[in-house]
Amino acid sequence: MANKLQKAKQKTSELSANARNKARNAMNVSKSAAGKTVKTSKRLASNAKAKTEETIETSPLAMVAGGVALGAIIAALLPKSEREKKILGGAGRKLNNTAKLAAKAAKSAGAAHMVDVGLNSEALRRQAKDIFQKGVETAKTASKAAKEAVKTPRED
C-alpha cells in the first residue's frame, strides 16, 4: 500500500511540475505577444501622429480620412474576448491602457496642431465654400467661352 501511495505521490508531482511548466511557457508566450503588440501600438500611434501633422499641412480635408483610419486601428486593439482576458490578464489591461493613451496623445497633438495652424470648423467651412465658388466661376467661364464660340460668325 505504501508503494502505491509513493507512486501516486510521484505521479502527482510530475503532473504538477508539467502543468506549471506549461503554464509558465504559455505566460511567457503571452507576455512576449503582448509586448510586441504594445510596441506595434506605439509605432502605429507615432506614425499616425506624423501622418496627421503632414496631412494637416498639405491637405486639411484629408484629416477626416486620417481620423477614420486611426479610429479603425484603435478599435482593432481595444476589444477583448474572454479567452484573451484569461491568457493575457494584466498584460491585456496594460495593452488597452497603452492604446488608449496613444490614441489620446495623437488626438490631443492633432487638435493642438490644428489650432496652431488656424484650422477649425469655420476655417474648413470657408475653404470648402471657396472651392465651391471657384468651381462655379470656372463653369461660368467655360459656358461663356462656349457661347462666344457659337456666336462668332463662321466663314464658309
C-alpha positions in Angstrom: 0.0 0.0 0.0 2.8 2.4 0.9 4.4 1.7 -2.5 1.1 2.6 -4.3 0.9 5.9 -2.3 4.5 6.7 -3.1 3.9 6.1 -6.9 0.7 8.2 -6.7 2.6 11.0 -5.0 5.4 10.8 -7.6 2.9 10.8 -10.5 1.1 13.8 -8.9 4.4 15.7 -8.5 5.3 15.0 -12.1 1.9 16.1 -13.4 2.0 19.2 -11.2 5.5 20.1 -12.5 4.4 19.5 -16.1 1.4 21.8 -15.6 3.5 24.5 -14.0 5.9 24.4 -16.9 3.1 24.6 -19.5 1.5 27.5 -17.6 4.9 29.3 -17.4 5.5 28.7 -21.1 2.0 30.0 -22.0 2.5 33.0 -19.8 5.9 33.8 -21.4 4.4 33.5 -24.9 1.5 35.7 -23.9 3.8 38.3 -22.4 6.0 38.3 -25.5 3.0 38.7 -27.8 1.6 41.5 -25.6 4.9 43.3 -25.6 5.1 43.1 -29.4 1.6 44.4 -29.6 2.4 47.3 -27.3 5.4 48.2 -29.4 3.3 48.0 -32.6 0.6 50.2 -31.0 3.2 52.8 -30.0 4.7 52.7 -33.5 1.3 53.0 -35.2 0.4 55.9 -32.9 3.7 57.7 -33.7 3.2 57.1 -37.4 -0.4 58.3 -37.2 0.7 61.5 -35.4 3.4 62.2 -38.0 1.0 61.5 -40.8 -1.6 63.7 -39.2 0.8 66.6 -39.0 1.8 66.2 -42.6 -1.8 65.8 -43.8 -2.9 68.9 -41.9 -0.2 70.9 -43.6 -0.8 69.7 -47.1 -4.5 68.9 -47.2 -6.7 69.7 -44.2 -9.7 68.0 -45.7 -7.9 64.7 -45.8 -7.7 64.9 -42.0 -11.1 63.3 -41.8 -9.8 60.2 -43.6 -6.8 60.0 -41.3 -9.1 60.2 -38.3 -11.2 57.4 -39.6 -8.1 55.2 -40.2 -6.7 56.0 -36.7 -10.1 55.1 -35.2 -10.1 51.8 -37.0 -6.6 50.9 -35.7 -7.6 51.8 -32.1 -10.9 49.9 -32.4 -9.0 46.8 -33.6 -6.8 47.0 -30.5 -9.4 47.6 -27.8 -11.9 44.7 -27.9 -11.0 41.8 -25.7 -12.6 38.3 -25.7 -12.9 36.2 -22.6 -10.1 34.0 -23.8 -7.8 37.0 -24.2 -8.7 38.1 -20.7 -7.7 34.7 -19.3 -4.5 34.4 -21.3 -3.2 38.0 -21.2 -4.6 39.0 -17.8 -2.7 42.2 -16.7 -0.8 42.4 -19.9 -4.1 42.9 -21.8 -5.2 45.7 -19.5 -1.8 47.3 -20.0 -2.1 47.0 -23.7 -5.6 48.6 -23.6 -4.4 51.4 -21.4 -1.3 52.0 -23.7 -3.5 52.0 -26.8 -6.0 54.4 -25.2 -3.1 56.6 -24.0 -1.5 56.6 -27.5 -4.9 57.5 -29.1 -5.5 60.3 -26.6 -2.0 61.7 -27.2 -2.4 61.5 -31.0 -5.8 63.2 -30.8 -4.5 65.9 -28.5 -1.5 66.6 -30.6 -3.5 66.7 -33.8 -6.1 69.0 -32.3 -3.4 71.3 -30.9 -1.6 71.4 -34.2 -4.9 72.2 -36.0 -5.3 75.2 -33.6 -1.7 76.2 -34.2 -2.1 76.3 -38.0 -5.5 78.0 -37.7 -7.7 75.2 -38.8 -11.1 74.9 -37.2 -14.6 74.1 -38.4 -15.1 77.6 -39.5 -11.8 77.7 -41.5 -12.7 74.4 -43.1 -16.2 75.7 -44.0 -14.7 78.8 -45.6 -12.2 76.7 -47.5 -15.0 74.4 -48.8 -17.1 77.4 -49.8 -14.1 79.0 -51.6 -13.5 75.8 -53.6 -17.2 75.6 -54.5 -17.3 79.2 -55.6 -14.1 78.7 -57.7 -15.8 75.7 -59.3 -18.9 77.7 -60.1 -16.8 80.5 -61.6 -14.9 78.0 -63.7 -18.1 76.5 -65.0 -19.4 80.0 -65.8 -16.2 80.9 -67.7 -16.3 77.7 -69.7 -20.0 78.3 -70.5 -19.4 81.9 -71.6 -16.5 80.7 -73.8 -18.7 78.1 -75.4 -21.4 80.7 -76.1 -18.9 83.1 -77.6 -17.5 80.4 -79.9 -21.0 79.6 -81.2 -21.9 83.3 -81.7 -18.8 84.1 -83.8 -19.8 84.2 -87.5 -18.4 81.4 -89.5 -16.9 81.9 -92.8 -18.0 79.2 -95.2 
